Amino acid sequence: MAKITETSPLAPPSFPALPAVAGFRFATLEAGIRYKGRRDLTLIEAAPGTSVAAVFTKSATAGHPVLWGRRILPHGKARAVIINAGNANVFRGAEGDAAVKAEAEMLAAALDCAPEEIYVASTGVIGERLPVEKIIDAIPALIPALAVDGIAAAASAIMTTDTFPKGALATAELGGKTVTIAGIAKGSGMIAPDMATMLAFVVTDADLPPAILQPLLLEGSDKSFNATTVDGDTSTSDTLLLLASGKAGNTPVTGIEDPALAAFKAALDHVLLDLALQVVRDGEGAQKLIQISVSGALDDRAARRLGLVVANSPLVKTAIAGGDANWGRIIMAVGRAGETIELARLGVAFGGTPVARNGGAVPDLDEAPVAAHLAGQKIDIDIEVGTGPGKATVWTCDLTHGYIDINADYRS
């Protein structure tokens, strides 16, 4: 697997100080699944009765842990999550299913719960046999290693080609109590989520049932992870879990429309977007974070579709990498998106400076402010496509030779 030696220049200054969240403990260890000299196996333990919500990849070649997660989600409870890095356990047939079942049953026996309360996540190389015996052998050592302050170590242990661990935190008032929401994620390449990112785990001490958690997570992930892309490739392993222990002791919420949920919803959305943007900032070989805002589309769905087509264009991404304000490439991408546009209103701006307006180039354009903006690490592209009410913002990164370097020898 490609060796990453330099932290992304877009990385946050440091990993956030994530406090202990009541009802959760974490453990990591080196199981030797693929890597040498680093921790690659993680256990998240949840208090009995913890509610769970999840979104998984829509890929038709989803990994065996995803197939398991989809099946057990209707039970609505989670007692633990076990995560390995280095092997995705994908496309292995009955053997892959059996590996997940063995992990769940072994851990369920250790924690005295049903296997349907054990979630499994794997990330890494696709198509190779998961050495599940190494995971099974490690479980007895994981249990006594559980600690309330282990979330930072977990964020590092779930990484593959990531160059930095990713964490986010928010608090909110809910039912007379202050509740905490903390999350970790991994992802760097194979990022064009069709639900979430490759792997993300969010825990909260809020007391909320699955019937409320699930729509909150669906809406939140749609505005964050589903609005990002690194390379246009949707992973087979995409998994986002939200676990609520209920330990905060807030008064019950009456339903998804309860006004008391507003602050919690905003805090959850903040954590999800923070994690999603950290994944983009760690895009393989990335040097620039690109924000694309589309307005004037027929509706919000059309606007996001337009934005993502631009964001996934190799020609747009390489132009940004080179600091070239080649807005013609953006016009090209908009035109192939398959969405209705008004040519006479089509316009593009970089960093607030219009380069095309009302269906044509800006005459006598002074490119100095555009060049200065493109020399930075945060690039803003605004695209107007008509007079409709639809608008959306999506995020991506530039495409550099580093992406080739990492992926050309990913299995070695």
C-alpha positions in Angstrom: 0.0 0.0 0.0 1.3 3.4 -0.9 3.3 5.0 1.8 2.3 8.6 2.8 5.2 10.6 4.3 3.9 14.2 4.2 0.8 15.6 5.9 -1.6 17.4 3.6 -0.9 21.2 3.4 -4.6 21.7 3.9 -4.7 19.8 7.2 -6.0 21.6 10.4 -3.3 22.8 12.7 -4.0 19.9 15.2 -6.5 17.2 16.1 -9.3 18.7 18.2 -9.5 18.1 21.9 -12.4 15.6 22.0 -13.8 15.1 25.5 -15.1 11.8 26.8 -18.7 11.2 25.7 -20.7 9.4 28.3 -21.6 5.9 27.3 -18.6 5.3 25.0 -15.2 3.7 25.2 -12.5 3.1 22.6 -9.6 0.7 22.1 -7.0 0.2 19.4 -4.2 -2.2 18.8 -1.8 -3.5 16.1 -3.3 -6.7 14.6 -1.0 -6.9 11.6 -3.9 -7.1 9.1 -1.8 -5.4 6.4 0.4 -2.7 8.0 3.5 -3.1 10.1 4.3 -1.0 13.1 1.0 0.8 13.5 -2.4 0.2 15.0 -5.0 -1.0 12.5 -7.8 -2.4 14.6 -10.3 -0.3 16.5 -13.2 -1.1 18.9 -15.9 1.4 19.9 -18.0 0.2 22.8 -21.4 1.7 23.4 -23.5 1.4 26.6 -26.3 -1.1 26.5 -29.4 0.4 24.9 -27.5 2.8 22.7 -29.6 3.9 19.7 -28.0 3.8 16.2 -28.6 5.4 12.8 -26.6 4.7 9.7 -26.2 5.5 6.0 -24.2 3.1 3.8 -22.9 3.2 0.2 -25.4 2.6 -2.5 -22.7 0.8 -4.5 -23.9 -2.4 -6.2 -20.6 -4.0 -5.1 -20.9 -3.0 -1.5 -18.5 -4.7 1.0 -19.5 -7.5 3.3 -19.5 -5.2 6.4 -22.0 -2.9 4.6 -24.2 -5.8 3.7 -24.2 -6.9 7.4 -24.9 -3.3 8.6 -27.8 -2.9 6.2 -29.4 -6.1 7.6 -29.1 -5.3 11.3 -29.9 -1.6 11.2 -33.7 -2.2 11.7 -32.9 -3.5 15.2 -32.0 0.1 16.1 -29.5 -0.7 18.8 -25.7 -0.9 18.9 -23.4 -2.2 21.5 -20.1 -1.9 19.6 -18.4 -1.2 16.3 -15.2 -3.0 15.2 -13.1 -1.4 12.5 -10.1 -2.7 10.6 -7.8 -0.8 8.2 -5.8 -2.2 5.4 -8.4 -4.7 3.9 -11.9 -3.8 2.8 -13.4 -7.3 2.8 -15.2 -6.7 -0.5 -16.2 -9.1 -3.2 -15.2 -12.3 -1.4 -18.6 -14.1 -1.6 -19.6 -16.5 1.2 -16.1 -16.2 2.8 -16.5 -12.4 3.2 -19.9 -12.8 4.8 -18.6 -15.5 7.1 -15.8 -13.2 8.2 -18.1 -10.5 9.3 -20.4 -12.9 11.1 -17.5 -14.4 13.0 -16.4 -10.9 14.1 -19.9 -10.0 15.2 -20.5 -13.3 17.1 -17.1 -13.2 18.8 -17.5 -9.7 20.0 -21.2 -10.2 21.0 -20.2 -13.1 23.2 -17.5 -10.9 24.8 -19.9 -8.1 25.5 -22.9 -10.2 26.3 -25.2 -8.9 23.6 -26.8 -10.0 20.4 -24.7 -10.2 17.2 -27.2 -7.8 15.6 -25.9 -5.1 18.0 -22.4 -5.4 16.6 -21.5 -3.2 13.6 -18.4 -4.0 11.5 -16.5 -1.7 9.2 -13.5 -2.4 7.0 -11.4 -0.2 4.7 -8.4 -0.9 2.5 -7.7 -3.0 -0.5 -10.7 -4.5 -2.4 -10.9 -8.1 -3.4 -8.3 -9.7 -1.1 -9.1 -12.2 1.7 -9.6 -10.6 5.1 -7.3 -12.4 7.6 -10.2 -12.5 10.0 -8.4 -14.9 12.3 -6.1 -12.0 13.3 -9.1 -9.9 14.3 -10.7 -12.8 16.3 -7.5 -13.4 18.1 -7.2 -9.7 19.0 -10.6 -9.2 20.5 -9.7 -10.6 23.9 -7.0 -7.9 24.1 -9.2 -5.1 22.8 -11.8 -5.5 25.6 -9.5 -4.7 28.6 -7.9 -1.9 26.6 -11.2 0.1 26.3 -10.9 3.7 27.7 -13.1 6.7 27.7 -10.3 8.9 26.3 -9.3 6.7 23.4 -11.1 8.5 20.5 -8.0 10.3 19.2 -6.1 7.0 18.9 -9.1 5.5 17.1 -9.1 8.3 14.6 -5.5 7.4 13.7 -6.0 3.6 13.7 -8.8 3.8 11.1 -6.6 5.6 8.5 -5.4 4.1 5.2 -3.9 6.7 2.8 -5.0 9.6 5.0 -2.2 11.9 6.0 -3.9 13.1 9.2 -6.5 11.9 11.7 -9.9 13.6 11.5 -12.1 14.6 14.4 -14.9 17.1 15.1 -16.9 18.3 18.1 -20.0 20.3 18.9 -22.3 20.7 21.9 -26.0 21.7 22.0 -28.8 22.2 24.4 -31.4 19.5 24.3 -34.3 18.8 26.7 -32.8 20.8 29.5 -29.3 19.3 29.2 -26.1 20.1 27.4 -25.3 17.2 25.0 -22.0 16.4 23.3 -21.5 15.3 19.7 -18.0 14.0 18.7 -17.0 12.3 15.5 -14.1 10.8 13.7 -13.7 9.9 10.0 -11.2 8.5 7.5 -11.0 9.2 3.8 -8.6 10.5 1.3 -9.2 8.8 -2.1 -12.1 6.9 -3.7 -14.3 9.8 -2.5 -17.5 10.6 -4.3 -19.9 9.7 -1.6 -23.4 8.4 -2.4 -24.4 8.5 1.3 -21.4 9.4 3.5 -17.7 9.0 3.3 -15.6 5.9 3.4 -15.8 5.6 7.2 -17.2 8.0 9.8 -18.4 7.4 13.4 -20.2 10.0 15.4 -21.2 9.5 19.1 -23.4 11.5 21.3 -24.7 11.2 24.9 -28.1 12.5 23.8 -31.2 10.5 24.5 -32.8 10.1 21.1 -34.5 7.1 19.5 -33.5 5.6 16.1 -36.7 7.0 14.5 -35.4 10.5 15.1 -31.7 9.8 14.6 -32.1 8.3 11.2 -33.8 11.2 9.4 -31.4 13.7 11.1 -28.4 11.7 9.8 -29.9 11.3 6.3 -30.5 15.0 6.0 -27.2 16.0 7.6 -25.1 13.6 5.4 -26.8 14.8 2.3 -25.7 18.4 3.0 -22.1 17.4 3.9 -20.6 14.1 2.8 -22.9 13.8 -0.3 -21.8 17.3 -1.3 -18.1 16.5 -1.5 -15.9 14.7 -4.0 -12.2 14.0 -4.4 -12.0 11.8 -7.5 -15.5 10.8 -8.6 -15.2 7.2 -7.4 -17.8 6.0 -4.8 -16.3 3.5 -2.4 -17.7 0.0 -1.8 -17.3 0.6 2.0 -18.9 3.9 2.7 -20.3 3.8 6.2 -21.5 6.6 8.5 -22.8 5.6 12.0 -24.4 7.8 14.5 -24.7 6.4 18.1 -26.7 7.9 20.9 -26.1 6.5 24.4 -28.9 8.4 26.2 -26.6 9.2 29.1 -27.2 13.0 29.0 -30.6 12.5 30.6 -32.4 15.0 28.4 -36.2 15.0 28.4 -37.8 13.0 25.6 -38.3 14.6 22.2 -41.8 14.3 20.8 -40.8 13.8 17.2 -38.7 14.9 14.3 -40.5 18.2 14.0 -40.1 19.0 17.7 -38.5 22.6 18.0 -36.4 21.3 20.9 -34.3 19.4 18.2 -33.2 22.6 16.4 -29.9 23.1 18.3 -29.0 19.4 18.2 -29.7 19.3 14.5 -27.4 22.3 13.9 -24.7 20.8 16.0 -24.9 17.5 14.2 -24.8 19.2 10.8 -21.7 21.1 12.0 -19.8 17.9 13.0 -20.8 16.2 9.7 -19.7 19.0 7.5 -16.5 19.5 9.5 -15.5 15.8 9.0 -16.5 15.9 5.3 -14.4 18.9 4.6 -11.4 17.4 6.4 -11.7 14.4 4.1 -11.6 16.7 1.1 -8.7 18.6 2.6 -6.9 15.3 2.8 -7.7 14.3 -0.8 -4.8 12.3 -2.2 -2.2 14.7 -3.5 -4.4 17.7 -2.7 -2.9 21.2 -2.5 -6.1 23.3 -2.7 -9.6 23.1 -1.3 -12.2 24.1 -3.9 -15.7 25.4 -3.0 -18.2 25.5 -5.9 -21.4 27.5 -5.4 -24.1 27.2 -8.1 -27.2 29.4 -8.3 -30.0 30.0 -10.7 -30.8 26.3 -11.4 -34.2 24.8 -11.7 -34.0 23.4 -8.2 -31.5 22.5 -5.5 -31.0 19.0 -6.9 -30.1 20.3 -10.3 -27.7 22.8 -8.7 -25.9 20.1 -6.8 -25.7 17.9 -9.9 -24.2 20.8 -11.8 -21.7 21.6 -9.0 -20.6 18.0 -8.7 -20.0 17.6 -12.4 -17.7 20.6 -12.3 -16.1 19.3 -9.1 -15.4 15.9 -10.7 -13.9 17.3 -14.0 -10.2 16.4 -14.2 -9.8 19.3 -16.6 -11.2 21.8 -14.0 -9.2 20.2 -11.2 -5.9 20.2 -13.0 -6.4 23.8 -14.1 -6.9 24.8 -10.5 -3.8 22.8 -9.5 -1.9 24.9 -12.0 -3.4 28.2 -11.0 -4.9 28.6 -14.4 -8.2 30.6 -14.6 -9.4 28.5 -17.5 -13.1 29.2 -17.0 -13.9 27.5 -20.4 -13.4 24.2 -18.7 -16.1 25.1 -16.2 -18.4 26.1 -19.1 -17.7 22.7 -20.6 -18.5 20.8 -17.5 -21.7 22.7 -16.9 -22.8 21.9 -20.5 -22.4 18.2 -20.1 -24.2 17.9 -16.8 -27.5 17.2 -18.4 -29.3 20.0 -16.5 -31.3 22.9 -17.9 -29.4 26.2 -18.0 -30.0 29.6 -19.5 -27.1 30.4 -21.8 -27.8 34.1 -21.7 -27.4 34.2 -17.9 -24.4 31.8 -17.6 -21.6 33.3 -15.6 -18.4 32.3 -13.7 -16.4 34.0 -10.9 -13.2 33.1 -9.1 -12.9 34.5 -5.6 -15.7 37.0 -6.3 -14.2 38.3 -9.5 -16.4 37.6 -12.6 -14.6 36.1 -15.6 -17.7 35.4 -17.5 -21.1 37.1 -17.3 -24.4 37.0 -19.0 -23.4 34.3 -21.5 -20.0 35.7 -22.5 -16.5 36.6 -21.4 -16.0 39.7 -19.3 -14.4 42.3 -21.6 -11.0 43.7 -20.7 -10.7 41.5 -17.7 -7.9 42.3 -15.2 -6.7 38.8 -14.4 -4.4 40.0 -11.5 -7.0 39.4 -8.7 -8.0 36.1 -10.2 -4.4 34.9 -10.4 -3.8 36.0 -6.8 -6.9 34.1 -5.6 -5.9 30.9 -7.5 -2.4 31.1 -5.8 -4.0 30.4 -2.5 -5.1 27.2 -0.8 -8.9 27.9 -0.6 -10.5 28.5 -4.0 -14.0 29.8 -4.4 -15.9 29.3 -7.7 -19.3 30.8 -8.2 -21.4 29.7 -11.2 -24.7 31.3 -12.2 -26.8 29.2 -14.6 -30.1 31.0 -14.9 -32.9 32.6 -13.0 -34.3 29.6 -11.2 -34.4 29.2 -7.4 -32.1 26.2 -7.2 -28.7 26.6 -5.4 -26.1 24.4 -3.9 -22.6 24.3 -2.6 -20.2 21.4 -3.1 -16.5 20.9 -2.2 -13.6 19.2 -3.9 -9.8 19.5 -4.2 -7.4 20.0 -7.0 -5.9 17.1 -9.0 -2.1 16.9 -8.8 0.6 14.3 -9.7 0.5 13.2 -6.1 -2.8 11.4 -6.8 -1.1 9.3 -9.4 1.9 8.6 -7.1 -0.3 7.3 -4.3 -2.7 5.2 -6.4 -0.2 3.8 -8.9 1.3 1.5 -6.2 -1.6 1.3 -3.7 -1.3 -2.4 -3.2 2.5 -2.5 -2.8 
